Amino acid sequence: MQAKSLLIITGSMGAGKTSVLCEASDILALENIVHAALDLDAFGFAHLPSGASSDAVMYRNFQGVCKNYAALGVRRFLVARAIEDRAAFECCRQAVSAESTIVCRLIANLGTMRRRVKRRESGVLQEQFVARVAKLNSILEGARLEDFSVTSDDRSVTQIAHEMLLKAGWISE
């Protein structure tokens, strides 16, 4: 049985993680490569009682879904999440039980990311999300968890996803 592989797409808000995740999944499907593509943030949308950790619940939810996919024979997991530190990296790796983990950081200029977030987030927290772009970008720069990076400015989502999958060794030219 093939070892489980994990490809994490990280980056600041507005870098294109979710869009690239979806496009990469489509490329893999066209290549008939069995995989699961998961946006980790979706496993943690909640307002919990005081003292409860939304991240802990998110990772438990993620682990359960990964087990379900693994039971069906899925060995490649593609995940979108801003991974801020080594502990978050380990939580992802352990949830998948990955023997191989690659981290791709999507990079765009701050103006581009702020515009994308402002366009996407039209609700009551828009200003907070736009303000978080630079701070999160700085955190990710300091963490240096990526194996490689891909620029997402002024390129199609297909080009970005294709480059990422090539660099990760998940597809060939």
C-alpha positions in Angstrom: 0.0 0.0 0.0 1.3 3.4 -1.0 2.4 5.8 1.9 0.2 8.8 2.7 1.4 12.1 1.2 0.3 15.5 2.3 0.7 18.7 0.3 -0.1 21.8 2.4 -0.9 25.0 0.6 -0.1 27.9 2.9 0.0 31.6 2.5 -1.5 34.8 3.9 -5.2 35.7 3.5 -5.8 36.5 -0.1 -2.8 34.6 -1.5 -5.1 32.2 -3.3 -5.0 29.1 -1.2 -8.6 28.0 -1.7 -8.7 28.8 -5.4 -5.4 26.9 -6.0 -6.6 24.0 -3.9 -9.7 23.6 -6.1 -7.8 24.0 -9.4 -5.1 21.6 -8.2 -7.8 19.1 -7.4 -9.2 19.5 -10.9 -5.8 18.9 -12.4 -5.2 15.8 -10.4 -8.7 14.5 -11.3 -8.0 15.0 -15.0 -4.8 13.0 -14.5 -6.8 10.3 -12.7 -4.8 10.7 -9.5 -6.8 9.7 -6.5 -6.7 12.3 -3.8 -8.7 14.4 -1.3 -8.6 18.2 -1.4 -9.6 19.8 1.9 -9.8 23.4 3.0 -8.9 23.1 6.7 -10.6 26.3 7.7 -14.0 24.8 6.8 -13.5 22.3 9.7 -13.4 25.0 12.3 -16.1 27.6 11.7 -17.6 27.9 15.1 -18.1 30.1 18.1 -17.3 27.8 21.0 -17.9 28.2 24.8 -15.1 30.0 26.7 -12.1 27.8 27.2 -12.8 25.5 24.2 -10.1 25.5 21.5 -11.5 25.9 18.0 -8.2 24.8 16.6 -8.2 21.5 18.6 -11.8 20.8 17.4 -10.8 21.7 13.8 -7.9 19.2 13.8 -10.0 16.5 15.3 -12.7 17.1 12.6 -10.0 17.1 10.0 -8.5 13.8 11.3 -11.9 12.1 11.1 -12.5 13.1 7.5 -8.9 12.0 6.6 -9.6 8.6 8.2 -12.8 8.3 6.1 -10.9 9.1 2.9 -8.0 6.8 3.8 -10.5 3.9 4.4 -11.5 4.4 0.7 -7.9 4.1 -0.4 -7.0 7.8 -0.6 -3.3 8.3 0.0 -2.7 11.8 -1.3 -4.1 14.7 0.7 -4.1 18.3 -0.6 -4.8 20.8 2.2 -5.2 24.6 2.2 -4.4 26.3 5.5 -2.2 29.2 6.7 0.3 27.2 8.8 1.8 29.7 11.2 4.2 27.4 13.2 5.7 24.0 13.6 2.9 22.8 16.0 0.2 23.5 13.3 2.4 21.7 10.8 2.6 18.7 13.1 -1.2 18.7 13.7 -1.8 18.5 10.0 0.8 15.8 9.4 -0.6 13.7 12.3 -4.2 14.1 11.3 -3.4 12.6 7.9 -0.8 10.2 9.3 1.4 11.4 6.5 4.7 9.8 5.9 5.6 12.5 3.4 4.7 16.2 3.8 5.4 19.1 1.4 4.5 22.7 2.1 4.0 25.2 -0.7 3.6 28.8 0.3 1.7 31.1 -2.1 3.1 34.5 -2.3 1.5 37.7 -3.6 2.2 41.4 -2.9 0.3 42.9 0.1 -1.8 45.2 -2.2 -3.0 42.2 -4.2 -3.9 40.2 -1.1 -5.7 43.1 0.6 -7.8 43.7 -2.6 -8.7 40.0 -2.8 -9.7 39.8 0.8 -11.7 43.0 0.6 -13.6 41.7 -2.5 -14.2 38.3 -0.9 -15.1 39.4 2.7 -18.0 41.8 2.5 -19.3 41.3 6.0 -18.9 42.8 9.4 -15.3 41.5 9.9 -14.0 42.8 6.6 -11.7 45.5 8.1 -10.2 43.0 10.6 -9.5 40.5 7.8 -7.9 43.1 5.6 -5.8 44.3 8.5 -4.7 40.7 9.2 -3.1 40.2 5.8 0.2 41.9 6.5 0.5 40.5 10.1 -0.2 36.9 8.9 2.3 37.4 6.0 4.9 38.5 8.5 4.2 35.5 10.7 4.6 33.1 7.7 7.8 34.8 6.6 9.3 34.3 10.0 8.1 30.7 10.3 9.7 29.5 7.1 7.9 26.2 7.0 7.6 26.0 3.2 9.6 23.7 1.0 9.0 26.0 -1.9 7.0 29.0 -2.8 4.8 29.9 -5.9 3.9 33.5 -6.8 0.2 34.1 -7.3 0.3 37.7 -8.7 -0.9 38.3 -12.2 -1.1 34.6 -13.1 -4.0 32.3 -13.9 -5.0 29.9 -11.1 -4.3 27.0 -13.6 -0.7 28.2 -14.0 -0.2 28.5 -10.2 -1.7 25.1 -9.4 0.2 23.4 -12.2 3.5 24.9 -11.1 2.8 23.8 -7.5 1.9 20.3 -8.4 5.1 20.0 -10.6 7.4 21.3 -7.8 5.7 18.9 -5.3 6.3 16.0 -7.7 2.6 15.1 -7.8 2.4 15.5 -11.6 5.0 15.5 -14.5 5.3 17.7 -17.5 
